[in-house]
Amino acid sequence: MRIPNNDEGDENIIDISPLIDIMFILIIFFMVTMTVNEEERDISVNLPNTDKSFSAAPKAFIINVRKDGSYYFGPKRVNLKQLEQELSIALKDNNNLKVLVRGDKETFHGNVAAAISLCRKVGINKANIGYKTK
């Protein structure tokens, strides 16, 4: 009777450790690149829904209006006077500036309207209101 040698079965084993390394590198790469795109979006702003689909202009400056009526321009909290200064500076660099105002669905309409009005006052003609599509 022949006794099987355990070394014969080792020839067909595939070493997957390099594949796992590559998968972890890809996961890290995608995680880092996705967080850069979401930097200007404020998570605590709950947008209202609509049936129609409209897309926001690319490379628009984003103003977030939270539920309590506070304004965020990028990551920092600003009041209307500071927001006016920030928009004036941005408008000097780019005459064709586009702004997206993302207002929480539970904030007062007047807060969002104040941000849109401020954009018009500064001279920005392309200011839109953001919302979710179904």
KADAPE-V953885 format. One record per backbone hydrogen bond with DSSP energy under -0.5 kcal/mol. NH is the residue of the N-H (numbers start at 1). CO is the residue of the C=O. If there is no record, write none. Layout:
BEGIN
nh->NH co->CO
nh->NH co->CO
END
This chain:
BEGIN
nh->4 co->2
nh->8 co->5
nh->9 co->6
nh->10 co->7
nh->11 co->8
nh->12 co->9
nh->13 co->10
nh->16 co->14
nh->20 co->16
nh->21 co->17
nh->22 co->18
nh->23 co->19
nh->24 co->20
nh->25 co->21
nh->26 co->22
nh->27 co->23
nh->28 co->24
nh->29 co->25
nh->30 co->26
nh->31 co->27
nh->32 co->28
nh->33 co->29
nh->34 co->30
nh->35 co->31
nh->36 co->32
nh->37 co->33
nh->38 co->34
nh->39 co->36
nh->41 co->38
nh->43 co->41
nh->45 co->42
nh->46 co->44
nh->47 co->45
nh->50 co->132
nh->54 co->52
nh->60 co->57
nh->61 co->98
nh->63 co->61
nh->63 co->100
nh->64 co->62
nh->64 co->72
nh->65 co->102
nh->66 co->64
nh->66 co->70
nh->69 co->66
nh->71 co->78
nh->72 co->64
nh->73 co->76
nh->74 co->62
nh->74 co->72
nh->76 co->73
nh->78 co->71
nh->83 co->79
nh->84 co->80
nh->85 co->81
nh->86 co->82
nh->87 co->83
nh->88 co->84
nh->89 co->85
nh->90 co->86
nh->91 co->87
nh->92 co->88
nh->93 co->89
nh->94 co->90
nh->97 co->94
nh->99 co->126
nh->100 co->61
nh->101 co->99
nh->101 co->128
nh->102 co->63
nh->102 co->100
nh->103 co->101
nh->103 co->130
nh->104 co->65
nh->105 co->46
nh->107 co->104
nh->111 co->108
nh->112 co->108
nh->113 co->109
nh->114 co->110
nh->115 co->111
nh->116 co->112
nh->117 co->113
nh->118 co->114
nh->119 co->115
nh->120 co->116
nh->121 co->117
nh->122 co->118
nh->123 co->119
nh->124 co->119
nh->125 co->123
nh->126 co->97
nh->127 co->125
nh->128 co->99
nh->130 co->101
nh->132 co->48
nh->134 co->50
END
